[in-house]
Amino acid sequence: MDANQRREIILKHYQNPMHRGLVSDETYRKADTSNESCIDEVHLMAKIVDGRIVDLCFDGEACAMCTSSTSLMIQTLIGKTVEEAEVILEQFERMIAGEKYDAGVLEDTIVYDDIAKQPNRKKCVLLPWWGIDKILTEEKEGK
C-alpha cells in the first residue's frame, strides 16, 4: 500500500469514525484506556453474544492516529469470534512492535505497518487495542 492510500484511509477513519457514540445497555462490556503522555482517551464498549463480537462502539478524545485506529479496529472486529479477534490483536501488536506478523488477518489495519519506525505514535495506535484486549480477557474469564 502506498503512502497516499495509507493517508487516505487514516484520514477517512479520523474524520468519520465508525460507531462513535456509547450506548446505554448493560449487556455491553466496557473498557477505558488513556495515554498519560497526551490527550488520548478511549472509552470502548463491546457486545459479545455466543462468543462473537456483534457490536463495538467508542467515544473519547484522541488524536488522528488513535481515533482512526479505533475506527479501523471496530470495522475489522465486528462479526469476528473472540478467538479470531485475539489472533488479529496479536498480529496487530506484532506489526506495531516491528516483529514478524501475518498481514493476511489484519485487513485495513495494515495501514499502520510503518508505525514500528515511529515510536512516539505506537501508543496512539495501540490504545484502543489495549481496551479490546481487556474486554476479550474478561469475556474469556466470564467476568
N, CA, C and O atoms as a GROMACS GRO file, in nm:
protein
  572
    1MET      N    1   0.084  -0.117   0.000
    1MET     CA    2   0.000   0.000   0.000
    1MET      C    3   0.090   0.124   0.000
    1MET      O    4   0.185   0.134   0.078
    2ASP      N    5   0.059   0.217  -0.088
    2ASP     CA    6   0.144   0.336  -0.094
    2ASP      C    7   0.103   0.439   0.013
    2ASP      O    8  -0.003   0.428   0.074
    3ALA      N    9   0.188   0.538   0.032
    3ALA     CA   10   0.169   0.637   0.137
    3ALA      C   11   0.040   0.716   0.120
    3ALA      O   12  -0.025   0.750   0.219
    4ASN      N   13   0.000   0.745  -0.004
    4ASN     CA   14  -0.124   0.820  -0.028
    4ASN      C   15  -0.246   0.738   0.012
    4ASN      O   16  -0.338   0.792   0.074
    5GLN      N   17  -0.249   0.611  -0.023
    5GLN     CA   18  -0.361   0.524   0.016
    5GLN      C   19  -0.368   0.515   0.168
    5GLN      O   20  -0.476   0.524   0.227
    6ARG      N   21  -0.254   0.497   0.230
    6ARG     CA   22  -0.246   0.487   0.376
    6ARG      C   23  -0.304   0.613   0.440
    6ARG      O   24  -0.388   0.604   0.530
    7ARG      N   25  -0.258   0.730   0.394
    7ARG     CA   26  -0.307   0.857   0.448
    7ARG      C   27  -0.457   0.873   0.427
    7ARG      O   28  -0.528   0.920   0.516
    8GLU      N   29  -0.505   0.835   0.310
    8GLU     CA   30  -0.647   0.847   0.277
    8GLU      C   31  -0.734   0.764   0.372
    8GLU      O   32  -0.836   0.812   0.421
    9ILE      N   33  -0.694   0.642   0.398
    9ILE     CA   34  -0.770   0.554   0.488
    9ILE      C   35  -0.768   0.609   0.631
    9ILE      O   36  -0.871   0.612   0.698
   10ILE      N   37  -0.651   0.651   0.677
   10ILE     CA   38  -0.639   0.704   0.813
   10ILE      C   39  -0.724   0.831   0.828
   10ILE      O   40  -0.795   0.846   0.927
   11LEU      N   41  -0.716   0.920   0.731
   11LEU     CA   42  -0.793   1.044   0.736
   11LEU      C   43  -0.944   1.017   0.733
   11LEU      O   44  -1.020   1.079   0.807
   12LYS      N   45  -0.985   0.925   0.649
   12LYS     CA   46  -1.128   0.889   0.641
   12LYS      C   47  -1.179   0.840   0.776
   12LYS      O   48  -1.287   0.880   0.819
   13HIS      N   49  -1.103   0.755   0.842
   13HIS     CA   50  -1.146   0.700   0.970
   13HIS      C   51  -1.130   0.798   1.086
   13HIS      O   52  -1.191   0.781   1.191
   14TYR      N   53  -1.048   0.900   1.068
   14TYR     CA   54  -1.037   1.006   1.168
   14TYR      C   55  -1.155   1.103   1.155
   14TYR      O   56  -1.218   1.139   1.255
   15GLN      N   57  -1.184   1.145   1.033
   15GLN     CA   58  -1.289   1.243   1.011
   15GLN      C   59  -1.429   1.185   1.028
   15GLN      O   60  -1.520   1.256   1.072
   16ASN      N   61  -1.448   1.059   0.995
   16ASN     CA   62  -1.578   0.993   1.004
   16ASN      C   63  -1.562   0.855   1.068
   16ASN      O   64  -1.582   0.753   1.002
   17PRO      N   65  -1.527   0.853   1.197
   17PRO     CA   66  -1.502   0.724   1.261
   17PRO      C   67  -1.629   0.640   1.271
   17PRO      O   68  -1.739   0.691   1.290
   18MET      N   69  -1.610   0.509   1.257
   18MET     CA   70  -1.722   0.414   1.266
   18MET      C   71  -1.764   0.393   1.410
   18MET      O   72  -1.681   0.383   1.501
   19HIS      N   73  -1.894   0.387   1.430
   19HIS     CA   74  -1.953   0.350   1.560
   19HIS      C   75  -1.911   0.441   1.674
   19HIS      O   76  -1.890   0.395   1.787
   20ARG      N   77  -1.900   0.569   1.646
   20ARG     CA   78  -1.869   0.664   1.753
   20ARG      C   79  -1.997   0.695   1.830
   20ARG      O   80  -2.101   0.722   1.770
   21GLY      N   81  -1.989   0.690   1.959
   21GLY     CA   82  -2.102   0.715   2.046
   21GLY      C   83  -2.131   0.592   2.130
   21GLY      O   84  -2.146   0.482   2.076
   22LEU      N   85  -2.138   0.611   2.259
   22LEU     CA   86  -2.163   0.499   2.350
   22LEU      C   87  -2.312   0.472   2.360
   22LEU      O   88  -2.394   0.556   2.325
   23VAL      N   89  -2.346   0.354   2.409
   23VAL     CA   90  -2.485   0.314   2.424
   23VAL      C   91  -2.516   0.291   2.572
   23VAL      O   92  -2.426   0.265   2.652
   24SER      N   93  -2.641   0.300   2.604
   24SER     CA   94  -2.684   0.272   2.741
   24SER      C   95  -2.744   0.132   2.740
   24SER      O   96  -2.864   0.115   2.722
   25ASP      N   97  -2.658   0.034   2.761
   25ASP     CA   98  -2.701  -0.106   2.753
   25ASP      C   99  -2.608  -0.188   2.842
   25ASP      O  100  -2.488  -0.198   2.815
   26GLU      N  101  -2.663  -0.246   2.944
   26GLU     CA  102  -2.584  -0.322   3.042
   26GLU      C  103  -2.526  -0.452   2.986
   26GLU      O  104  -2.444  -0.516   3.052
   27THR      N  105  -2.568  -0.493   2.867
   27THR     CA  106  -2.515  -0.617   2.810
   27THR      C  107  -2.382  -0.597   2.740
   27THR      O  108  -2.320  -0.693   2.694
   28TYR      N  109  -2.337  -0.473   2.731
   28TYR     CA  110  -2.208  -0.441   2.670
   28TYR      C  111  -2.098  -0.447   2.775
   28TYR      O  112  -2.119  -0.408   2.890
   29ARG      N  113  -1.983  -0.496   2.736
   29ARG     CA  114  -1.864  -0.491   2.821
   29ARG      C  115  -1.795  -0.358   2.793
   29ARG      O  116  -1.800  -0.306   2.681
   30LYS      N  117  -1.731  -0.302   2.896
   30LYS     CA  118  -1.670  -0.170   2.882
   30LYS      C  119  -1.523  -0.172   2.920
   30LYS      O  120  -1.480  -0.250   3.006
   31ALA      N  121  -1.446  -0.085   2.854
   31ALA     CA  122  -1.305  -0.065   2.890
   31ALA      C  123  -1.270   0.080   2.861
   31ALA      O  124  -1.310   0.137   2.759
   32ASP      N  125  -1.196   0.138   2.952
   32ASP     CA  126  -1.148   0.276   2.935
   32ASP      C  127  -0.996   0.272   2.930
   32ASP      O  128  -0.931   0.208   3.013
   33THR      N  129  -0.940   0.340   2.832
   33THR     CA  130  -0.795   0.348   2.819
   33THR      C  131  -0.755   0.493   2.798
   33THR      O  132  -0.830   0.572   2.741
   34SER      N  133  -0.637   0.526   2.846
   34SER     CA  134  -0.588   0.662   2.824
   34SER      C  135  -0.436   0.659   2.814
   34SER      O  136  -0.370   0.568   2.862
   35ASN      N  137  -0.386   0.762   2.751
   35ASN     CA  138  -0.242   0.778   2.735
   35ASN      C  139  -0.200   0.894   2.824
   35ASN      O  140  -0.237   1.009   2.799
   36GLU      N  141  -0.124   0.866   2.926
   36GLU     CA  142  -0.085   0.969   3.023
   36GLU      C  143   0.005   1.077   2.964
   36GLU      O  144   0.022   1.183   3.024
   37SER      N  145   0.062   1.051   2.846
   37SER     CA  146   0.154   1.149   2.787
   37SER      C  147   0.088   1.240   2.682
   37SER      O  148   0.156   1.323   2.622
   38CYS      N  149  -0.044   1.222   2.660
   38CYS     CA  150  -0.113   1.310   2.565
   38CYS      C  151  -0.263   1.310   2.598
   38CYS      O  152  -0.303   1.262   2.704
   39ILE      N  153  -0.344   1.361   2.507
   39ILE     CA  154  -0.488   1.372   2.533
   39ILE      C  155  -0.566   1.244   2.505
   39ILE      O  156  -0.684   1.236   2.539
   40ASP      N  157  -0.504   1.145   2.445
   40ASP     CA  158  -0.578   1.027   2.400
   40ASP      C  159  -0.650   0.958   2.515
   40ASP      O  160  -0.590   0.920   2.616
   41GLU      N  161  -0.780   0.942   2.497
   41GLU     CA  162  -0.865   0.874   2.593
   41GLU      C  163  -0.976   0.805   2.514
   41GLU      O  164  -1.051   0.871   2.441
   42VAL      N  165  -0.985   0.674   2.528
   42VAL     CA  166  -1.084   0.597   2.452
   42VAL      C  167  -1.170   0.517   2.548
   42VAL      O  168  -1.120   0.443   2.633
   43HIS      N  169  -1.300   0.534   2.534
   43HIS     CA  170  -1.399   0.457   2.609
   43HIS      C  171  -1.461   0.361   2.508
   43HIS      O  172  -1.524   0.403   2.412
   44LEU      N  173  -1.443   0.233   2.531
   44LEU     CA  174  -1.483   0.131   2.436
   44LEU      C  175  -1.592   0.044   2.495
   44LEU      O  176  -1.588   0.010   2.614
   45MET      N  177  -1.690   0.007   2.414
   45MET     CA  178  -1.796  -0.084   2.456
   45MET      C  179  -1.811  -0.193   2.351
   45MET      O  180  -1.807  -0.166   2.231
   46ALA      N  181  -1.829  -0.317   2.397
   46ALA     CA  182  -1.842  -0.430   2.306
   46ALA      C  183  -1.957  -0.519   2.350
   46ALA      O  184  -1.972  -0.550   2.468
   47LYS      N  185  -2.036  -0.559   2.254
   47LYS     CA  186  -2.142  -0.657   2.280
   47LYS      C  187  -2.096  -0.789   2.219
   47LYS      O  188  -2.074  -0.800   2.098
   48ILE      N  189  -2.084  -0.889   2.305
   48ILE     CA  190  -2.039  -1.021   2.261
   48ILE      C  191  -2.151  -1.119   2.290
   48ILE      O  192  -2.195  -1.132   2.404
   49VAL      N  193  -2.195  -1.189   2.188
   49VAL     CA  194  -2.304  -1.285   2.201
   49VAL      C  195  -2.256  -1.419   2.146
   49VAL      O  196  -2.212  -1.428   2.032
   50ASP      N  197  -2.266  -1.521   2.229
   50ASP     CA  198  -2.226  -1.657   2.188
   50ASP      C  199  -2.085  -1.659   2.128
   50ASP      O  200  -2.060  -1.725   2.027
   51GLY      N  201  -1.994  -1.586   2.194
   51GLY     CA  202  -1.854  -1.588   2.152
   51GLY      C  203  -1.822  -1.507   2.028
   51GLY      O  204  -1.713  -1.520   1.973
   52ARG      N  205  -1.915  -1.422   1.985
   52ARG     CA  206  -1.894  -1.340   1.865
   52ARG      C  207  -1.916  -1.193   1.899
   52ARG      O  208  -2.009  -1.159   1.971
   53ILE      N  209  -1.829  -1.107   1.846
   53ILE     CA  210  -1.843  -0.962   1.865
   53ILE      C  211  -1.951  -0.914   1.769
   53ILE      O  212  -1.931  -0.910   1.647
   54VAL      N  213  -2.066  -0.876   1.824
   54VAL     CA  214  -2.176  -0.832   1.739
   54VAL      C  215  -2.184  -0.680   1.727
   54VAL      O  216  -2.246  -0.628   1.634
   55ASP      N  217  -2.122  -0.609   1.822
   55ASP     CA  218  -2.118  -0.464   1.812
   55ASP      C  219  -2.001  -0.410   1.894
   55ASP      O  220  -1.963  -0.467   1.996
   56LEU      N  221  -1.947  -0.302   1.846
   56LEU     CA  222  -1.842  -0.226   1.916
   56LEU      C  223  -1.874  -0.079   1.895
   56LEU      O  224  -1.918  -0.038   1.788
   57CYS      N  225  -1.851   0.000   1.998
   57CYS     CA  226  -1.866   0.144   1.985
   57CYS      C  227  -1.767   0.212   2.078
   57CYS      O  228  -1.711   0.149   2.168
   58PHE      N  229  -1.745   0.341   2.056
   58PHE     CA  230  -1.647   0.412   2.136
   58PHE      C  231  -1.682   0.559   2.146
   58PHE      O  232  -1.766   0.610   2.072
   59ASP      N  233  -1.616   0.624   2.238
   59ASP     CA  234  -1.618   0.768   2.248
   59ASP      C  235  -1.489   0.810   2.316
   59ASP      O  236  -1.410   0.726   2.359
   60GLY      N  237  -1.467   0.937   2.323
   60GLY     CA  238  -1.348   0.989   2.386
   60GLY      C  239  -1.285   1.097   2.302
   60GLY      O  240  -1.338   1.137   2.199
   61GLU      N  241  -1.171   1.144   2.349
   61GLU     CA  242  -1.096   1.247   2.278
   61GLU      C  243  -0.960   1.189   2.246
   61GLU      O  244  -0.891   1.136   2.334
   62ALA      N  245  -0.921   1.199   2.120
   62ALA     CA  246  -0.794   1.138   2.079
   62ALA      C  247  -0.743   1.201   1.951
   62ALA      O  248  -0.817   1.265   1.876
   63CYS      N  249  -0.615   1.181   1.928
   63CYS     CA  250  -0.550   1.231   1.806
   63CYS      C  251  -0.599   1.153   1.684
   63CYS      O  252  -0.673   1.055   1.695
   64ALA      N  253  -0.556   1.199   1.568
   64ALA     CA  254  -0.596   1.135   1.443
   64ALA      C  255  -0.556   0.989   1.437
   64ALA      O  256  -0.634   0.905   1.392
   65MET      N  257  -0.436   0.956   1.483
   65MET     CA  258  -0.389   0.818   1.476
   65MET      C  259  -0.471   0.728   1.569
   65MET      O  260  -0.509   0.618   1.530
   66CYS      N  261  -0.497   0.774   1.689
   66CYS     CA  262  -0.572   0.694   1.785
   66CYS      C  263  -0.718   0.677   1.741
   66CYS      O  264  -0.772   0.567   1.745
   67THR      N  265  -0.780   0.786   1.698
   67THR     CA  266  -0.920   0.780   1.653
   67THR      C  267  -0.934   0.689   1.531
   67THR      O  268  -1.024   0.606   1.526
   68SER      N  269  -0.845   0.704   1.434
   68SER     CA  270  -0.854   0.620   1.314
   68SER      C  271  -0.825   0.475   1.348
   68SER      O  272  -0.888   0.385   1.291
   69SER      N  273  -0.732   0.449   1.438
   69SER     CA  274  -0.703   0.312   1.478
   69SER      C  275  -0.824   0.249   1.546
   69SER      O  276  -0.854   0.132   1.524
   70THR      N  277  -0.893   0.327   1.629
   70THR     CA  278  -1.014   0.277   1.695
   70THR      C  279  -1.119   0.241   1.593
   70THR      O  280  -1.178   0.133   1.599
   71SER      N  281  -1.143   0.331   1.499
   71SER     CA  282  -1.244   0.308   1.396
   71SER      C  283  -1.209   0.186   1.309
   71SER      O  284  -1.296   0.104   1.280
   72LEU      N  285  -1.083   0.176   1.268
   72LEU     CA  286  -1.040   0.062   1.186
   72LEU      C  287  -1.047  -0.069   1.264
   72LEU      O  288  -1.083  -0.173   1.209
   73MET      N  289  -1.014  -0.064   1.392
   73MET     CA  290  -1.024  -0.183   1.476
   73MET      C  291  -1.170  -0.230   1.482
   73MET      O  292  -1.198  -0.349   1.466
   74ILE      N  293  -1.260  -0.135   1.503
   74ILE     CA  294  -1.402  -0.169   1.510
   74ILE      C  295  -1.449  -0.230   1.379
   74ILE      O  296  -1.516  -0.333   1.378
   75GLN      N  297  -1.413  -0.167   1.268
   75GLN     CA  298  -1.451  -0.219   1.137
   75GLN      C  299  -1.401  -0.362   1.118
   75GLN      O  300  -1.471  -0.446   1.062
   76THR      N  301  -1.282  -0.388   1.166
   76THR     CA  302  -1.219  -0.519   1.148
   76THR      C  303  -1.280  -0.625   1.240
   76THR      O  304  -1.294  -0.740   1.199
   77LEU      N  305  -1.315  -0.589   1.361
   77LEU     CA  306  -1.353  -0.690   1.461
   77LEU      C  307  -1.502  -0.723   1.468
   77LEU      O  308  -1.538  -0.831   1.513
   78ILE      N  309  -1.588  -0.632   1.425
   78ILE     CA  310  -1.732  -0.664   1.432
   78ILE      C  311  -1.759  -0.786   1.344
   78ILE      O  312  -1.721  -0.791   1.227
   79GLY      N  313  -1.827  -0.883   1.403
   79GLY     CA  314  -1.861  -1.006   1.333
   79GLY      C  315  -1.762  -1.119   1.358
   79GLY      O  316  -1.789  -1.235   1.323
   80LYS      N  317  -1.648  -1.087   1.417
   80LYS     CA  318  -1.546  -1.190   1.444
   80LYS      C  319  -1.575  -1.260   1.575
   80LYS      O  320  -1.638  -1.204   1.665
   81THR      N  321  -1.529  -1.384   1.585
   81THR     CA  322  -1.538  -1.455   1.712
   81THR      C  323  -1.431  -1.398   1.806
   81THR      O  324  -1.339  -1.329   1.762
   82VAL      N  325  -1.445  -1.427   1.934
   82VAL     CA  326  -1.345  -1.384   2.031
   82VAL      C  327  -1.209  -1.439   1.992
   82VAL      O  328  -1.108  -1.369   2.000
   83GLU      N  329  -1.204  -1.565   1.950
   83GLU     CA  330  -1.078  -1.627   1.912
   83GLU      C  331  -1.017  -1.559   1.789
   83GLU      O  332  -0.896  -1.535   1.787
   84GLU      N  333  -1.098  -1.528   1.689
   84GLU     CA  334  -1.047  -1.458   1.571
   84GLU      C  335  -0.994  -1.320   1.609
   84GLU      O  336  -0.890  -1.278   1.560
   85ALA      N  337  -1.067  -1.251   1.696
   85ALA     CA  338  -1.025  -1.118   1.741
   85ALA      C  339  -0.891  -1.125   1.815
   85ALA      O  340  -0.807  -1.037   1.799
   86GLU      N  341  -0.872  -1.228   1.895
   86GLU     CA  342  -0.745  -1.244   1.967
   86GLU      C  343  -0.629  -1.264   1.871
   86GLU      O  344  -0.520  -1.211   1.893
   87VAL      N  345  -0.650  -1.339   1.765
   87VAL     CA  346  -0.546  -1.359   1.664
   87VAL      C  347  -0.513  -1.227   1.596
   87VAL      O  348  -0.396  -1.194   1.577
   88ILE      N  349  -0.616  -1.152   1.558
   88ILE     CA  350  -0.595  -1.022   1.493
   88ILE      C  351  -0.520  -0.928   1.587
   88ILE      O  352  -0.426  -0.860   1.545
   89LEU      N  353  -0.562  -0.924   1.712
   89LEU     CA  354  -0.496  -0.839   1.812
   89LEU      C  355  -0.348  -0.875   1.825
   89LEU      O  356  -0.262  -0.787   1.825
   90GLU      N  357  -0.319  -1.003   1.836
   90GLU     CA  358  -0.180  -1.047   1.849
   90GLU      C  359  -0.096  -1.005   1.727
   90GLU      O  360   0.015  -0.956   1.742
   91GLN      N  361  -0.152  -1.026   1.608
   91GLN     CA  362  -0.079  -0.992   1.486
   91GLN      C  363  -0.062  -0.841   1.472
   91GLN      O  364   0.042  -0.794   1.425
   92PHE      N  365  -0.162  -0.764   1.513
   92PHE     CA  366  -0.153  -0.618   1.509
   92PHE      C  367  -0.041  -0.570   1.603
   92PHE      O  368   0.041  -0.487   1.565
   93GLU      N  369  -0.039  -0.623   1.724
   93GLU     CA  370   0.064  -0.585   1.820
   93GLU      C  371   0.203  -0.623   1.770
   93GLU      O  372   0.299  -0.548   1.790
   94ARG      N  373   0.214  -0.738   1.705
   94ARG     CA  374   0.344  -0.780   1.649
   94ARG      C  375   0.387  -0.682   1.539
   94ARG      O  376   0.504  -0.645   1.531
   95MET      N  377   0.292  -0.642   1.455
   95MET     CA  378   0.324  -0.547   1.348
   95MET      C  379   0.372  -0.415   1.406
   95MET      O  380   0.473  -0.361   1.361
   96ILE      N  381   0.303  -0.363   1.506
   96ILE     CA  382   0.339  -0.235   1.566
   96ILE      C  383   0.476  -0.245   1.635
   96ILE      O  384   0.551  -0.147   1.639
   97ALA      N  385   0.508  -0.361   1.689
   97ALA     CA  386   0.638  -0.382   1.755
   97ALA      C  387   0.752  -0.402   1.656
   97ALA      O  388   0.868  -0.407   1.695
   98GLY      N  389   0.720  -0.415   1.527
   98GLY     CA  390   0.823  -0.438   1.427
   98GLY      C  391   0.865  -0.583   1.418
   98GLY      O  392   0.972  -0.614   1.365
   99GLU      N  393   0.781  -0.673   1.469
   99GLU     CA  394   0.810  -0.816   1.464
   99GLU      C  395   0.743  -0.879   1.342
   99GLU      O  396   0.664  -0.814   1.274
  100LYS      N  397   0.774  -1.004   1.317
  100LYS     CA  398   0.708  -1.078   1.209
  100LYS      C  399   0.561  -1.095   1.241
  100LYS      O  400   0.526  -1.124   1.356
  101TYR      N  401   0.474  -1.076   1.142
  101TYR     CA  402   0.330  -1.086   1.163
  101TYR      C  403   0.262  -1.139   1.038
  101TYR      O  404   0.322  -1.141   0.930
  102ASP      N  405   0.137  -1.181   1.054
  102ASP     CA  406   0.056  -1.232   0.943
  102ASP      C  407  -0.032  -1.119   0.891
  102ASP      O  408  -0.136  -1.089   0.950
  103ALA      N  409   0.010  -1.056   0.783
  103ALA     CA  410  -0.064  -0.944   0.725
  103ALA      C  411  -0.202  -0.986   0.676
  103ALA      O  412  -0.292  -0.903   0.666
  104GLY      N  413  -0.219  -1.112   0.645
  104GLY     CA  414  -0.345  -1.162   0.589
  104GLY      C  415  -0.465  -1.148   0.681
  104GLY      O  416  -0.578  -1.148   0.633
  105VAL      N  417  -0.443  -1.137   0.812
  105VAL     CA  418  -0.557  -1.127   0.904
  105VAL      C  419  -0.587  -0.982   0.943
  105VAL      O  420  -0.687  -0.957   1.011
  106LEU      N  421  -0.503  -0.888   0.902
  106LEU     CA  422  -0.515  -0.752   0.954
  106LEU      C  423  -0.610  -0.660   0.876
  106LEU      O  424  -0.641  -0.551   0.924
  107GLU      N  425  -0.655  -0.702   0.760
  107GLU     CA  426  -0.746  -0.622   0.679
  107GLU      C  427  -0.691  -0.479   0.665
  107GLU      O  428  -0.571  -0.463   0.643
  108ASP      N  429  -0.774  -0.376   0.676
  108ASP     CA  430  -0.729  -0.239   0.656
  108ASP      C  431  -0.639  -0.186   0.768
  108ASP      O  432  -0.577  -0.081   0.752
  109THR      N  433  -0.632  -0.256   0.880
  109THR     CA  434  -0.544  -0.209   0.987
  109THR      C  435  -0.397  -0.218   0.946
  109THR      O  436  -0.309  -0.170   1.017
  110ILE      N  437  -0.371  -0.278   0.833
  110ILE     CA  438  -0.236  -0.286   0.779
  110ILE      C  439  -0.179  -0.147   0.747
  110ILE      O  440  -0.059  -0.132   0.725
  111VAL      N  441  -0.266  -0.045   0.745
  111VAL     CA  442  -0.219   0.091   0.716
  111VAL      C  443  -0.117   0.138   0.818
  111VAL      O  444  -0.043   0.233   0.792
  112TYR      N  445  -0.111   0.074   0.934
  112TYR     CA  446  -0.016   0.114   1.038
  112TYR      C  447   0.113   0.032   1.034
  112TYR      O  448   0.186   0.027   1.133
  113ASP      N  449   0.141  -0.032   0.922
  113ASP     CA  450   0.257  -0.121   0.914
  113ASP      C  451   0.391  -0.048   0.926
  113ASP      O  452   0.495  -0.112   0.945
  114ASP      N  453   0.391   0.083   0.914
  114ASP     CA  454   0.517   0.156   0.930
  114ASP      C  455   0.530   0.225   1.065
  114ASP      O  456   0.629   0.296   1.088
  115ILE      N  457   0.435   0.207   1.154
  115ILE     CA  458   0.437   0.272   1.286
  115ILE      C  459   0.554   0.221   1.370
  115ILE      O  460   0.602   0.293   1.458
  116ALA      N  461   0.601   0.102   1.345
  116ALA     CA  462   0.716   0.049   1.419
  116ALA      C  463   0.835   0.143   1.407
  116ALA      O  464   0.921   0.146   1.496
  117LYS      N  465   0.842   0.220   1.300
  117LYS     CA  466   0.950   0.314   1.278
  117LYS      C  467   0.925   0.449   1.347
  117LYS      O  468   1.011   0.537   1.346
  118GLN      N  469   0.807   0.464   1.408
  118GLN     CA  470   0.768   0.590   1.472
  118GLN      C  471   0.731   0.564   1.618
  118GLN      O  472   0.612   0.562   1.650
  119PRO      N  473   0.827   0.544   1.704
  119PRO     CA  474   0.798   0.506   1.842
  119PRO      C  475   0.701   0.598   1.915
  119PRO      O  476   0.625   0.553   2.001
  120ASN      N  477   0.702   0.727   1.882
  120ASN     CA  478   0.613   0.821   1.950
  120ASN      C  479   0.466   0.803   1.910
  120ASN      O  480   0.379   0.860   1.975
  121ARG      N  481   0.437   0.726   1.807
  121ARG     CA  482   0.299   0.705   1.762
  121ARG      C  483   0.244   0.567   1.802
  121ARG      O  484   0.124   0.542   1.789
  122LYS      N  485   0.330   0.480   1.851
  122LYS     CA  486   0.287   0.343   1.883
  122LYS      C  487   0.172   0.339   1.983
  122LYS      O  488   0.072   0.270   1.963
  123LYS      N  489   0.188   0.415   2.091
  123LYS     CA  490   0.086   0.414   2.196
  123LYS      C  491  -0.047   0.468   2.144
  123LYS      O  492  -0.154   0.419   2.182
  124CYS      N  493  -0.041   0.568   2.058
  124CYS     CA  494  -0.163   0.625   1.998
  124CYS      C  495  -0.242   0.517   1.924
  124CYS      O  496  -0.364   0.506   1.938
  125VAL      N  497  -0.171   0.440   1.846
  125VAL     CA  498  -0.234   0.337   1.762
  125VAL      C  499  -0.278   0.217   1.845
  125VAL      O  500  -0.379   0.154   1.814
  126LEU      N  501  -0.203   0.184   1.950
  126LEU     CA  502  -0.233   0.066   2.032
  126LEU      C  503  -0.342   0.088   2.136
  126LEU      O  504  -0.403  -0.009   2.182
  127LEU      N  505  -0.368   0.211   2.174
  127LEU     CA  506  -0.459   0.239   2.285
  127LEU      C  507  -0.595   0.168   2.274
  127LEU      O  508  -0.636   0.103   2.370
  128PRO      N  509  -0.667   0.177   2.163
  128PRO     CA  510  -0.795   0.107   2.156
  128PRO      C  511  -0.780  -0.045   2.159
  128PRO      O  512  -0.868  -0.115   2.208
  129TRP      N  513  -0.670  -0.095   2.107
  129TRP     CA  514  -0.645  -0.239   2.106
  129TRP      C  515  -0.624  -0.291   2.247
  129TRP      O  516  -0.661  -0.405   2.278
  130TRP      N  517  -0.564  -0.209   2.334
  130TRP     CA  518  -0.550  -0.248   2.474
  130TRP      C  519  -0.687  -0.256   2.540
  130TRP      O  520  -0.710  -0.340   2.627
  131GLY      N  521  -0.778  -0.169   2.499
  131GLY     CA  522  -0.914  -0.174   2.550
  131GLY      C  523  -0.986  -0.301   2.509
  131GLY      O  524  -1.052  -0.365   2.591
  132ILE      N  525  -0.975  -0.338   2.382
  132ILE     CA  526  -1.044  -0.461   2.338
  132ILE      C  527  -0.978  -0.582   2.401
  132ILE      O  528  -1.046  -0.682   2.427
  133ASP      N  529  -0.848  -0.576   2.427
  133ASP     CA  530  -0.780  -0.687   2.494
  133ASP      C  531  -0.840  -0.707   2.634
  133ASP      O  532  -0.865  -0.821   2.675
  134LYS      N  533  -0.862  -0.599   2.708
  134LYS     CA  534  -0.925  -0.609   2.840
  134LYS      C  535  -1.062  -0.674   2.830
  134LYS      O  536  -1.096  -0.763   2.908
  135ILE      N  537  -1.140  -0.629   2.733
  135ILE     CA  538  -1.276  -0.681   2.715
  135ILE      C  539  -1.272  -0.829   2.680
  135ILE      O  540  -1.349  -0.907   2.736
  136LEU      N  541  -1.186  -0.869   2.588
  136LEU     CA  542  -1.178  -1.010   2.546
  136LEU      C  543  -1.131  -1.098   2.662
  136LEU      O  544  -1.179  -1.210   2.679
  137THR      N  545  -1.038  -1.047   2.741
  137THR     CA  546  -0.990  -1.123   2.857
  137THR      C  547  -1.102  -1.144   2.957
  137THR      O  548  -1.121  -1.255   3.008
  138GLU      N  549  -1.178  -1.039   2.986
  138GLU     CA  550  -1.292  -1.052   3.077
  138GLU      C  551  -1.397  -1.149   3.023
  138GLU      O  552  -1.455  -1.227   3.098
  139GLU      N  553  -1.420  -1.144   2.895
  139GLU     CA  554  -1.517  -1.235   2.832
  139GLU      C  555  -1.474  -1.380   2.849
  139GLU      O  556  -1.555  -1.466   2.885
  140LYS      N  557  -1.347  -1.407   2.824
  140LYS     CA  558  -1.297  -1.545   2.838
  140LYS      C  559  -1.300  -1.592   2.982
  140LYS      O  560  -1.325  -1.709   3.009
  141GLU      N  561  -1.275  -1.499   3.076
  141GLU     CA  562  -1.274  -1.535   3.218
  141GLU      C  563  -1.414  -1.536   3.277
  141GLU      O  564  -1.433  -1.574   3.393
  142GLY      N  565  -1.512  -1.493   3.198
  142GLY     CA  566  -1.650  -1.494   3.244
  142GLY      C  567  -1.682  -1.389   3.350
  142GLY      O  568  -1.773  -1.407   3.430
  143LYS      N  569  -1.608  -1.281   3.350
  143LYS     CA  570  -1.630  -1.174   3.448
  143LYS      C  571  -1.741  -1.083   3.406
  143LYS      O  572  -1.772  -0.987   3.477
   0.00000   0.00000   0.00000
